[in-house]
C-alpha cells in the first residue's frame, strides 16, 4: 500500500516540484506530469520523502 495518502497537499506539491526539477529534468516536457512525479515519489519510499520535504522547506524550493 502506498504512503501517498498520508502526505499533506502542500508537501505533495513541494515533492512534485522537487521531483520534476531533479529526477525528471532530462525527460521530455510532456513526460513531466504530476502523475509521473507521483510514481517516482511512491517508489523512493517514505524515509527519503521525509528528507526531501525537509530539504525543500529548508531551501525554499517551492519559492523558486
mmCIF file of the N, C-alpha and C atoms, coordinates in Angstrom:
data_MODEL
# 
_entry.id   MODEL 
# 
loop_
_atom_site.group_PDB 
_atom_site.id 
_atom_site.type_symbol 
_atom_site.label_atom_id 
_atom_site.label_alt_id 
_atom_site.label_comp_id 
_atom_site.label_asym_id 
_atom_site.label_entity_id 
_atom_site.label_seq_id 
_atom_site.pdbx_PDB_ins_code 
_atom_site.Cartn_x 
_atom_site.Cartn_y 
_atom_site.Cartn_z 
_atom_site.occupancy 
_atom_site.B_iso_or_equiv 
_atom_site.pdbx_formal_charge 
_atom_site.auth_seq_id 
_atom_site.auth_comp_id 
_atom_site.auth_asym_id 
_atom_site.auth_atom_id 
_atom_site.pdbx_PDB_model_num 
ATOM 1   N N  . UNK A 1 1  ? 0.843  -1.181 0.000   1.00 0.00 ? 1  UNK A N  1 
ATOM 2   C CA . UNK A 1 1  ? 0.000  0.000  0.000   1.00 0.00 ? 1  UNK A CA 1 
ATOM 3   C C  . UNK A 1 1  ? 0.887  1.243  0.000   1.00 0.00 ? 1  UNK A C  1 
ATOM 4   N N  . UNK A 1 2  ? 0.459  2.233  -0.731  1.00 0.00 ? 2  UNK A N  1 
ATOM 5   C CA . UNK A 1 2  ? 1.249  3.453  -0.871  1.00 0.00 ? 2  UNK A CA 1 
ATOM 6   C C  . UNK A 1 2  ? 1.059  4.367  0.339   1.00 0.00 ? 2  UNK A C  1 
ATOM 7   N N  . UNK A 1 3  ? 2.071  5.137  0.605   1.00 0.00 ? 3  UNK A N  1 
ATOM 8   C CA . UNK A 1 3  ? 2.028  6.095  1.708   1.00 0.00 ? 3  UNK A CA 1 
ATOM 9   C C  . UNK A 1 3  ? 1.602  7.480  1.226   1.00 0.00 ? 3  UNK A C  1 
ATOM 10  N N  . UNK A 1 4  ? 1.295  7.609  -0.046  1.00 0.00 ? 4  UNK A N  1 
ATOM 11  C CA . UNK A 1 4  ? 0.967  8.913  -0.638  1.00 0.00 ? 4  UNK A CA 1 
ATOM 12  C C  . UNK A 1 4  ? -0.248 9.567  0.029   1.00 0.00 ? 4  UNK A C  1 
ATOM 13  N N  . UNK A 1 5  ? -1.186 8.784  0.516   1.00 0.00 ? 5  UNK A N  1 
ATOM 14  C CA . UNK A 1 5  ? -2.380 9.349  1.137   1.00 0.00 ? 5  UNK A CA 1 
ATOM 15  C C  . UNK A 1 5  ? -2.083 10.006 2.487   1.00 0.00 ? 5  UNK A C  1 
ATOM 16  N N  . UNK A 1 6  ? -0.898 9.757  3.047   1.00 0.00 ? 6  UNK A N  1 
ATOM 17  C CA . UNK A 1 6  ? -0.552 10.340 4.344   1.00 0.00 ? 6  UNK A CA 1 
ATOM 18  C C  . UNK A 1 6  ? 0.155  11.689 4.205   1.00 0.00 ? 6  UNK A C  1 
ATOM 19  N N  . UNK A 1 7  ? 0.508  12.073 2.980   1.00 0.00 ? 7  UNK A N  1 
ATOM 20  C CA . UNK A 1 7  ? 1.234  13.318 2.747   1.00 0.00 ? 7  UNK A CA 1 
ATOM 21  C C  . UNK A 1 7  ? 0.233  14.460 2.557   1.00 0.00 ? 7  UNK A C  1 
ATOM 22  N N  . UNK A 1 8  ? 0.495  15.595 3.179   1.00 0.00 ? 8  UNK A N  1 
ATOM 23  C CA . UNK A 1 8  ? -0.406 16.733 3.042   1.00 0.00 ? 8  UNK A CA 1 
ATOM 24  C C  . UNK A 1 8  ? -0.339 17.294 1.625   1.00 0.00 ? 8  UNK A C  1 
ATOM 25  N N  . UNK A 1 9  ? -1.339 18.076 1.271   1.00 0.00 ? 9  UNK A N  1 
ATOM 26  C CA . UNK A 1 9  ? -1.415 18.659 -0.071  1.00 0.00 ? 9  UNK A CA 1 
ATOM 27  C C  . UNK A 1 9  ? -0.213 19.568 -0.348  1.00 0.00 ? 9  UNK A C  1 
ATOM 28  N N  . UNK A 1 10 ? 0.171  20.376 0.630   1.00 0.00 ? 10 UNK A N  1 
ATOM 29  C CA . UNK A 1 10 ? 1.317  21.276 0.452   1.00 0.00 ? 10 UNK A CA 1 
ATOM 30  C C  . UNK A 1 10 ? 2.622  20.496 0.287   1.00 0.00 ? 10 UNK A C  1 
ATOM 31  N N  . UNK A 1 11 ? 2.797  19.451 1.093   1.00 0.00 ? 11 UNK A N  1 
ATOM 32  C CA . UNK A 1 11 ? 4.004  18.628 0.978   1.00 0.00 ? 11 UNK A CA 1 
ATOM 33  C C  . UNK A 1 11 ? 4.034  17.893 -0.355  1.00 0.00 ? 11 UNK A C  1 
ATOM 34  N N  . UNK A 1 12 ? 2.892  17.427 -0.812  1.00 0.00 ? 12 UNK A N  1 
ATOM 35  C CA . UNK A 1 12 ? 2.828  16.739 -2.100  1.00 0.00 ? 12 UNK A CA 1 
ATOM 36  C C  . UNK A 1 12 ? 3.209  17.689 -3.232  1.00 0.00 ? 12 UNK A C  1 
ATOM 37  N N  . UNK A 1 13 ? 2.745  18.925 -3.161  1.00 0.00 ? 13 UNK A N  1 
ATOM 38  C CA . UNK A 1 13 ? 3.105  19.919 -4.176  1.00 0.00 ? 13 UNK A CA 1 
ATOM 39  C C  . UNK A 1 13 ? 4.610  20.190 -4.146  1.00 0.00 ? 13 UNK A C  1 
ATOM 40  N N  . UNK A 1 14 ? 5.174  20.320 -2.962  1.00 0.00 ? 14 UNK A N  1 
ATOM 41  C CA . UNK A 1 14 ? 6.617  20.543 -2.813  1.00 0.00 ? 14 UNK A CA 1 
ATOM 42  C C  . UNK A 1 14 ? 7.407  19.363 -3.380  1.00 0.00 ? 14 UNK A C  1 
ATOM 43  N N  . UNK A 1 15 ? 6.989  18.151 -3.059  1.00 0.00 ? 15 UNK A N  1 
ATOM 44  C CA . UNK A 1 15 ? 7.672  16.962 -3.564  1.00 0.00 ? 15 UNK A CA 1 
ATOM 45  C C  . UNK A 1 15 ? 7.599  16.875 -5.084  1.00 0.00 ? 15 UNK A C  1 
ATOM 46  N N  . UNK A 1 16 ? 6.432  17.182 -5.634  1.00 0.00 ? 16 UNK A N  1 
ATOM 47  C CA . UNK A 1 16 ? 6.291  17.153 -7.097  1.00 0.00 ? 16 UNK A CA 1 
ATOM 48  C C  . UNK A 1 16 ? 7.233  18.151 -7.755  1.00 0.00 ? 16 UNK A C  1 
ATOM 49  N N  . UNK A 1 17 ? 7.375  19.323 -7.160  1.00 0.00 ? 17 UNK A N  1 
ATOM 50  C CA . UNK A 1 17 ? 8.280  20.333 -7.699  1.00 0.00 ? 17 UNK A CA 1 
ATOM 51  C C  . UNK A 1 17 ? 9.716  19.834 -7.681  1.00 0.00 ? 17 UNK A C  1 
ATOM 52  N N  . UNK A 1 18 ? 10.125 19.244 -6.571  1.00 0.00 ? 18 UNK A N  1 
ATOM 53  C CA . UNK A 1 18 ? 11.489 18.724 -6.449  1.00 0.00 ? 18 UNK A CA 1 
ATOM 54  C C  . UNK A 1 18 ? 11.732 17.608 -7.458  1.00 0.00 ? 18 UNK A C  1 
ATOM 55  N N  . UNK A 1 19 ? 10.809 16.676 -7.538  1.00 0.00 ? 19 UNK A N  1 
ATOM 56  C CA . UNK A 1 19 ? 10.981 15.536 -8.443  1.00 0.00 ? 19 UNK A CA 1 
ATOM 57  C C  . UNK A 1 19 ? 11.045 15.999 -9.894  1.00 0.00 ? 19 UNK A C  1 
ATOM 58  N N  . UNK A 1 20 ? 10.201 16.944 -10.259 1.00 0.00 ? 20 UNK A N  1 
ATOM 59  C CA . UNK A 1 20 ? 10.212 17.430 -11.639 1.00 0.00 ? 20 UNK A CA 1 
ATOM 60  C C  . UNK A 1 20 ? 11.521 18.143 -11.970 1.00 0.00 ? 20 UNK A C  1 
ATOM 61  N N  . UNK A 1 21 ? 12.068 18.892 -11.012 1.00 0.00 ? 21 UNK A N  1 
ATOM 62  C CA . UNK A 1 21 ? 13.306 19.631 -11.273 1.00 0.00 ? 21 UNK A CA 1 
ATOM 63  C C  . UNK A 1 21 ? 14.541 18.739 -11.221 1.00 0.00 ? 21 UNK A C  1 
ATOM 64  N N  . UNK A 1 22 ? 14.518 17.681 -10.427 1.00 0.00 ? 22 UNK A N  1 
ATOM 65  C CA . UNK A 1 22 ? 15.705 16.852 -10.243 1.00 0.00 ? 22 UNK A CA 1 
ATOM 66  C C  . UNK A 1 22 ? 15.606 15.544 -11.028 1.00 0.00 ? 22 UNK A C  1 
ATOM 67  N N  . UNK A 1 23 ? 14.588 14.761 -10.734 1.00 0.00 ? 23 UNK A N  1 
ATOM 68  C CA . UNK A 1 23 ? 14.506 13.409 -11.277 1.00 0.00 ? 23 UNK A CA 1 
ATOM 69  C C  . UNK A 1 23 ? 13.962 13.352 -12.707 1.00 0.00 ? 23 UNK A C  1 
ATOM 70  N N  . UNK A 1 24 ? 13.122 14.295 -13.081 1.00 0.00 ? 24 UNK A N  1 
ATOM 71  C CA . UNK A 1 24 ? 12.527 14.272 -14.419 1.00 0.00 ? 24 UNK A CA 1 
ATOM 72  C C  . UNK A 1 24 ? 13.088 15.363 -15.321 1.00 0.00 ? 24 UNK A C  1 
ATOM 73  N N  . UNK A 1 25 ? 14.196 15.950 -14.939 1.00 0.00 ? 25 UNK A N  1 
ATOM 74  C CA . UNK A 1 25 ? 14.748 17.084 -15.683 1.00 0.00 ? 25 UNK A CA 1 
ATOM 75  C C  . UNK A 1 25 ? 15.190 16.715 -17.096 1.00 0.00 ? 25 UNK A C  1 
ATOM 76  N N  . UNK A 1 26 ? 15.624 15.488 -17.300 1.00 0.00 ? 26 UNK A N  1 
ATOM 77  C CA . UNK A 1 26 ? 16.152 15.095 -18.607 1.00 0.00 ? 26 UNK A CA 1 
ATOM 78  C C  . UNK A 1 26 ? 15.133 14.336 -19.456 1.00 0.00 ? 26 UNK A C  1 
ATOM 79  N N  . UNK A 1 27 ? 13.898 14.328 -19.028 1.00 0.00 ? 27 UNK A N  1 
ATOM 80  C CA . UNK A 1 27 ? 12.833 13.676 -19.782 1.00 0.00 ? 27 UNK A CA 1 
ATOM 81  C C  . UNK A 1 27 ? 12.100 14.725 -20.616 1.00 0.00 ? 27 UNK A C  1 
ATOM 82  N N  . UNK A 1 28 ? 11.402 14.287 -21.655 1.00 0.00 ? 28 UNK A N  1 
ATOM 83  C CA . UNK A 1 28 ? 10.622 15.242 -22.457 1.00 0.00 ? 28 UNK A CA 1 
ATOM 84  C C  . UNK A 1 28 ? 9.587  15.968 -21.603 1.00 0.00 ? 28 UNK A C  1 
ATOM 85  N N  . UNK A 1 29 ? 9.266  17.176 -22.005 1.00 0.00 ? 29 UNK A N  1 
ATOM 86  C CA . UNK A 1 29 ? 8.340  18.032 -21.232 1.00 0.00 ? 29 UNK A CA 1 
ATOM 87  C C  . UNK A 1 29 ? 6.984  17.364 -21.021 1.00 0.00 ? 29 UNK A C  1 
ATOM 88  N N  . UNK A 1 30 ? 6.477  16.663 -22.019 1.00 0.00 ? 30 UNK A N  1 
ATOM 89  C CA . UNK A 1 30 ? 5.163  16.030 -21.883 1.00 0.00 ? 30 UNK A CA 1 
ATOM 90  C C  . UNK A 1 30 ? 5.186  14.863 -20.894 1.00 0.00 ? 30 UNK A C  1 
ATOM 91  N N  . UNK A 1 31 ? 6.371  14.399 -20.521 1.00 0.00 ? 31 UNK A N  1 
ATOM 92  C CA . UNK A 1 31 ? 6.508  13.319 -19.551 1.00 0.00 ? 31 UNK A CA 1 
ATOM 93  C C  . UNK A 1 31 ? 6.512  13.844 -18.119 1.00 0.00 ? 31 UNK A C  1 
ATOM 94  N N  . UNK A 1 32 ? 6.774  15.102 -17.919 1.00 0.00 ? 32 UNK A N  1 
ATOM 95  C CA . UNK A 1 32 ? 6.902  15.693 -16.577 1.00 0.00 ? 32 UNK A CA 1 
ATOM 96  C C  . UNK A 1 32 ? 5.538  16.136 -16.051 1.00 0.00 ? 32 UNK A C  1 
ATOM 97  N N  . UNK A 1 33 ? 4.697  15.170 -15.739 1.00 0.00 ? 33 UNK A N  1 
ATOM 98  C CA . UNK A 1 33 ? 3.358  15.453 -15.230 1.00 0.00 ? 33 UNK A CA 1 
ATOM 99  C C  . UNK A 1 33 ? 3.304  15.144 -13.735 1.00 0.00 ? 33 UNK A C  1 
ATOM 100 N N  . UNK A 1 34 ? 2.224  15.577 -13.102 1.00 0.00 ? 34 UNK A N  1 
ATOM 101 C CA . UNK A 1 34 ? 2.042  15.265 -11.678 1.00 0.00 ? 34 UNK A CA 1 
ATOM 102 C C  . UNK A 1 34 ? 1.944  13.763 -11.460 1.00 0.00 ? 34 UNK A C  1 
ATOM 103 N N  . UNK A 1 35 ? 1.288  13.076 -12.377 1.00 0.00 ? 35 UNK A N  1 
ATOM 104 C CA . UNK A 1 35 ? 1.143  11.624 -12.230 1.00 0.00 ? 35 UNK A CA 1 
ATOM 105 C C  . UNK A 1 35 ? 2.500  10.925 -12.274 1.00 0.00 ? 35 UNK A C  1 
ATOM 106 N N  . UNK A 1 36 ? 3.361  11.321 -13.199 1.00 0.00 ? 36 UNK A N  1 
ATOM 107 C CA . UNK A 1 36 ? 4.693  10.722 -13.287 1.00 0.00 ? 36 UNK A CA 1 
ATOM 108 C C  . UNK A 1 36 ? 5.526  11.059 -12.049 1.00 0.00 ? 36 UNK A C  1 
ATOM 109 N N  . UNK A 1 37 ? 5.399  12.292 -11.559 1.00 0.00 ? 37 UNK A N  1 
ATOM 110 C CA . UNK A 1 37 ? 6.104  12.680 -10.334 1.00 0.00 ? 37 UNK A CA 1 
ATOM 111 C C  . UNK A 1 37 ? 5.609  11.842 -9.154  1.00 0.00 ? 37 UNK A C  1 
ATOM 112 N N  . UNK A 1 38 ? 4.311  11.601 -9.088  1.00 0.00 ? 38 UNK A N  1 
ATOM 113 C CA . UNK A 1 38 ? 3.754  10.770 -8.012  1.00 0.00 ? 38 UNK A CA 1 
ATOM 114 C C  . UNK A 1 38 ? 4.283  9.340  -8.080  1.00 0.00 ? 38 UNK A C  1 
ATOM 115 N N  . UNK A 1 39 ? 4.471  8.824  -9.290  1.00 0.00 ? 39 UNK A N  1 
ATOM 116 C CA . UNK A 1 39 ? 5.037  7.483  -9.429  1.00 0.00 ? 39 UNK A CA 1 
ATOM 117 C C  . UNK A 1 39 ? 6.452  7.430  -8.857  1.00 0.00 ? 39 UNK A C  1 
ATOM 118 N N  . UNK A 1 40 ? 7.245  8.443  -9.145  1.00 0.00 ? 40 UNK A N  1 
ATOM 119 C CA . UNK A 1 40 ? 8.617  8.490  -8.622  1.00 0.00 ? 40 UNK A CA 1 
ATOM 120 C C  . UNK A 1 40 ? 8.590  8.601  -7.101  1.00 0.00 ? 40 UNK A C  1 
ATOM 121 N N  . UNK A 1 41 ? 7.739  9.468  -6.585  1.00 0.00 ? 41 UNK A N  1 
ATOM 122 C CA . UNK A 1 41 ? 7.633  9.649  -5.127  1.00 0.00 ? 41 UNK A CA 1 
ATOM 123 C C  . UNK A 1 41 ? 7.234  8.336  -4.459  1.00 0.00 ? 41 UNK A C  1 
ATOM 124 N N  . UNK A 1 42 ? 6.317  7.602  -5.053  1.00 0.00 ? 42 UNK A N  1 
ATOM 125 C CA . UNK A 1 42 ? 5.869  6.332  -4.471  1.00 0.00 ? 42 UNK A CA 1 
ATOM 126 C C  . UNK A 1 42 ? 6.979  5.297  -4.437  1.00 0.00 ? 42 UNK A C  1 
ATOM 127 N N  . UNK A 1 43 ? 7.863  5.333  -5.423  1.00 0.00 ? 43 UNK A N  1 
ATOM 128 C CA . UNK A 1 43 ? 8.902  4.304  -5.479  1.00 0.00 ? 43 UNK A CA 1 
ATOM 129 C C  . UNK A 1 43 ? 10.098 4.607  -4.579  1.00 0.00 ? 43 UNK A C  1 
ATOM 130 N N  . UNK A 1 44 ? 10.315 5.869  -4.232  1.00 0.00 ? 44 UNK A N  1 
ATOM 131 C CA . UNK A 1 44 ? 11.511 6.181  -3.447  1.00 0.00 ? 44 UNK A CA 1 
ATOM 132 C C  . UNK A 1 44 ? 11.341 5.900  -1.959  1.00 0.00 ? 44 UNK A C  1 
ATOM 133 N N  . UNK A 1 45 ? 10.125 5.786  -1.496  1.00 0.00 ? 45 UNK A N  1 
ATOM 134 C CA . UNK A 1 45 ? 9.907  5.384  -0.117  1.00 0.00 ? 45 UNK A CA 1 
ATOM 135 C C  . UNK A 1 45 ? 9.733  6.527  0.858   1.00 0.00 ? 45 UNK A C  1 
ATOM 136 N N  . UNK A 1 46 ? 9.083  6.237  1.979   1.00 0.00 ? 46 UNK A N  1 
ATOM 137 C CA . UNK A 1 46 ? 8.745  7.280  2.958   1.00 0.00 ? 46 UNK A CA 1 
ATOM 138 C C  . UNK A 1 46 ? 9.944  7.919  3.646   1.00 0.00 ? 46 UNK A C  1 
ATOM 139 N N  . UNK A 1 47 ? 11.018 7.170  3.859   1.00 0.00 ? 47 UNK A N  1 
ATOM 140 C CA . UNK A 1 47 ? 12.181 7.736  4.544   1.00 0.00 ? 47 UNK A CA 1 
ATOM 141 C C  . UNK A 1 47 ? 12.836 8.826  3.694   1.00 0.00 ? 47 UNK A C  1 
ATOM 142 N N  . UNK A 1 48 ? 12.982 8.543  2.414   1.00 0.00 ? 48 UNK A N  1 
ATOM 143 C CA . UNK A 1 48 ? 13.587 9.522  1.505   1.00 0.00 ? 48 UNK A CA 1 
ATOM 144 C C  . UNK A 1 48 ? 12.652 10.717 1.312   1.00 0.00 ? 48 UNK A C  1 
ATOM 145 N N  . UNK A 1 49 ? 11.359 10.453 1.281   1.00 0.00 ? 49 UNK A N  1 
ATOM 146 C CA . UNK A 1 49 ? 10.382 11.528 1.128   1.00 0.00 ? 49 UNK A CA 1 
ATOM 147 C C  . UNK A 1 49 ? 10.477 12.501 2.294   1.00 0.00 ? 49 UNK A C  1 
ATOM 148 N N  . UNK A 1 50 ? 10.637 11.993 3.505   1.00 0.00 ? 50 UNK A N  1 
ATOM 149 C CA . UNK A 1 50 ? 10.787 12.876 4.672   1.00 0.00 ? 50 UNK A CA 1 
ATOM 150 C C  . UNK A 1 50 ? 11.999 13.792 4.520   1.00 0.00 ? 50 UNK A C  1 
ATOM 151 N N  . UNK A 1 51 ? 13.110 13.226 4.053   1.00 0.00 ? 51 UNK A N  1 
ATOM 152 C CA . UNK A 1 51 ? 14.316 14.039 3.857   1.00 0.00 ? 51 UNK A CA 1 
ATOM 153 C C  . UNK A 1 51 ? 14.122 15.047 2.734   1.00 0.00 ? 51 UNK A C  1 
ATOM 154 N N  . UNK A 1 52 ? 13.407 14.648 1.669   1.00 0.00 ? 52 UNK A N  1 
ATOM 155 C CA . UNK A 1 52 ? 13.155 15.575 0.558   1.00 0.00 ? 52 UNK A CA 1 
ATOM 156 C C  . UNK A 1 52 ? 12.280 16.742 1.002   1.00 0.00 ? 52 UNK A C  1 
ATOM 157 N N  . UNK A 1 53 ? 11.277 16.460 1.831   1.00 0.00 ? 53 UNK A N  1 
ATOM 158 C CA . UNK A 1 53 ? 10.412 17.533 2.344   1.00 0.00 ? 53 UNK A CA 1 
ATOM 159 C C  . UNK A 1 53 ? 11.229 18.485 3.204   1.00 0.00 ? 53 UNK A C  1 
ATOM 160 N N  . UNK A 1 54 ? 12.063 17.942 4.082   1.00 0.00 ? 54 UNK A N  1 
ATOM 161 C CA . UNK A 1 54 ? 12.901 18.793 4.933   1.00 0.00 ? 54 UNK A CA 1 
ATOM 162 C C  . UNK A 1 54 ? 13.828 19.646 4.081   1.00 0.00 ? 54 UNK A C  1 
ATOM 163 N N  . UNK A 1 55 ? 14.479 19.049 3.083   1.00 0.00 ? 55 UNK A N  1 
ATOM 164 C CA . UNK A 1 55 ? 15.365 19.792 2.191   1.00 0.00 ? 55 UNK A CA 1 
ATOM 165 C C  . UNK A 1 55 ? 14.589 20.890 1.463   1.00 0.00 ? 55 UNK A C  1 
ATOM 166 N N  . UNK A 1 56 ? 13.412 20.569 0.958   1.00 0.00 ? 56 UNK A N  1 
ATOM 167 C CA . UNK A 1 56 ? 12.605 21.534 0.223   1.00 0.00 ? 56 UNK A CA 1 
ATOM 168 C C  . UNK A 1 56 ? 12.181 22.716 1.076   1.00 0.00 ? 56 UNK A C  1 
ATOM 169 N N  . UNK A 1 57 ? 11.807 22.435 2.308   1.00 0.00 ? 57 UNK A N  1 
ATOM 170 C CA . UNK A 1 57 ? 11.382 23.501 3.218   1.00 0.00 ? 57 UNK A CA 1 
ATOM 171 C C  . UNK A 1 57 ? 12.586 24.357 3.623   1.00 0.00 ? 57 UNK A C  1 
ATOM 172 N N  . UNK A 1 58 ? 13.706 23.705 3.935   1.00 0.00 ? 58 UNK A N  1 
ATOM 173 C CA . UNK A 1 58 ? 14.910 24.434 4.361   1.00 0.00 ? 58 UNK A CA 1 
ATOM 174 C C  . UNK A 1 58 ? 15.459 25.327 3.254   1.00 0.00 ? 58 UNK A C  1 
ATOM 175 N N  . UNK A 1 59 ? 15.379 24.880 2.027   1.00 0.00 ? 59 UNK A N  1 
ATOM 176 C CA . UNK A 1 59 ? 15.949 25.630 0.900   1.00 0.00 ? 59 UNK A CA 1 
ATOM 177 C C  . UNK A 1 59 ? 14.901 26.391 0.092   1.00 0.00 ? 59 UNK A C  1 
ATOM 178 N N  . UNK A 1 60 ? 13.653 26.401 0.597   1.00 0.00 ? 60 UNK A N  1 
ATOM 179 C CA . UNK A 1 60 ? 12.552 27.150 -0.021  1.00 0.00 ? 60 UNK A CA 1 
ATOM 180 C C  . UNK A 1 60 ? 12.424 26.842 -1.511  1.00 0.00 ? 60 UNK A C  1 
ATOM 181 N N  . UNK A 1 61 ? 12.409 25.566 -1.837  1.00 0.00 ? 61 UNK A N  1 
ATOM 182 C CA . UNK A 1 61 ? 12.318 25.123 -3.218  1.00 0.00 ? 61 UNK A CA 1 
ATOM 183 C C  . UNK A 1 61 ? 11.011 25.560 -3.866  1.00 0.00 ? 61 UNK A C  1 
ATOM 184 N N  . UNK A 1 62 ? 9.948  25.590 -3.102  1.00 0.00 ? 62 UNK A N  1 
ATOM 185 C CA . UNK A 1 62 ? 8.654  25.965 -3.678  1.00 0.00 ? 62 UNK A CA 1 
ATOM 186 C C  . UNK A 1 62 ? 8.575  27.437 -4.066  1.00 0.00 ? 62 UNK A C  1 
ATOM 187 N N  . UNK A 1 63 ? 9.535  28.243 -3.646  1.00 0.00 ? 63 UNK A N  1 
ATOM 188 C CA . UNK A 1 63 ? 9.531  29.660 -3.982  1.00 0.00 ? 63 UNK A CA 1 
ATOM 189 C C  . UNK A 1 63 ? 10.461 30.005 -5.127  1.00 0.00 ? 63 UNK A C  1 
ATOM 190 N N  . UNK A 1 64 ? 11.094 29.002 -5.732  1.00 0.00 ? 64 UNK A N  1 
ATOM 191 C CA . UNK A 1 64 ? 11.998 29.239 -6.852  1.00 0.00 ? 64 UNK A CA 1 
ATOM 192 C C  . UNK A 1 64 ? 11.233 29.542 -8.117  1.00 0.00 ? 64 UNK A C  1 
# 
